Amino acid sequence: MDRDRYYSELYSVVKKNIDALDCYHLLEGGAPDDEFDIEIEDICNRIKPECGAEDISNIINSVFKRWLGVEYYKENTITYVRRNCACMSKILAKIEDV
């Protein structure tokens, strides 16, 4: 399998969950489906196989602070990451093998 396929899988996992978090209620308020796509791409590019839950949570917070000027609620991101870290790690391990 190629690297692009695994990146797509990672992107899908991150997008699904960032959209579900919708901490700023932008999607709920009618924003387009691609509202967070730039931030999600940035997050995916920063996540590495060795990242743990705390690292990924910090990446998410850093990205949203950079792009939107405010931080995600740490409690929300750490819950998200703990729920999805294993899935992301498996996908990233596949990417490293390609």
N, C-alpha and C positions, 0 to 999 in steps of 0.2 A: 504494500500500500504506500501511497505517496504522502509526503509531508503536508500538502495542501488539504488532503482529506481529513487528516487528524486535526489540523488547525480549524477546519470547518466544524468538526465535532466539538472542540473546545469552545469555539465562538458560540455555537448553539447553546451549550450548557450555561455559559456566562450570560448570554443575552436573555435566555429564558428567565433566569433568576434575577438579574438586574431589573428587567422589565416588571417582574412580579413584585420586587421590593418597591419600586416607584416611590421612593422616599419623598420626592418633591411633588407627588401627585400630578405630574405633568401628563402622563398617559391617561390617568383617570379623568383629567380635565379636558381631554380631547386632542392632545398632542399626537402627531403622526407616529406610526409604529416604529419608525427609524430614529426617534428622538434621541436615544442614548447610543446609537451605533458608533459614533466617533469615540466616545468614552469606552465602550465595550472593546473596540479594536485596540485601543491603547492598553487596556487592562490585559487583554490576551497576549499582546506583544511583551509585556513585562513579566508575566507569570512563567516561571521556570520549573523544571521537574523537582528541584530540591526545595521549592517553596512549601512551607507549612501553612497552617490555617492563619496564624498571626501575620505571616508575611503577605499572604494574599489579601487579608483584610486591610493591611496597611497600604497595599497597592491600590485597592479600590478607593480607599479614603484619599490617597494622594492624587489619583486621577481625577476624582470628582472635585477636589479642591482646586486643581489646576484648571480644569475646563469650566467649572461653574462658580468658582470662588468661594464655595462653602464645602464643609465636610459632611459626608454621610454619617449617620448615627453609628458609632462604633458597635453598639449592641446589635444593630441590624446586620451589619456586615459580618461580624464574627459568627452570628447564627447562620447566615447564608453560607459562609465559607465552610464551617464545620459540617453542614449538611451536604456540601458538594465537593469538598476537597479531595476525597477519595476518587470520585469520578474524574475530576480534572487531572489528578496525578496519573491515573491509568492512561488517559489520552496523551498526556505529555510524555510518558514513558515510551509510548508507541512512536511519537514524533522523534525522540532521540535515537530510536532504533532504525529509523529510515535513512 
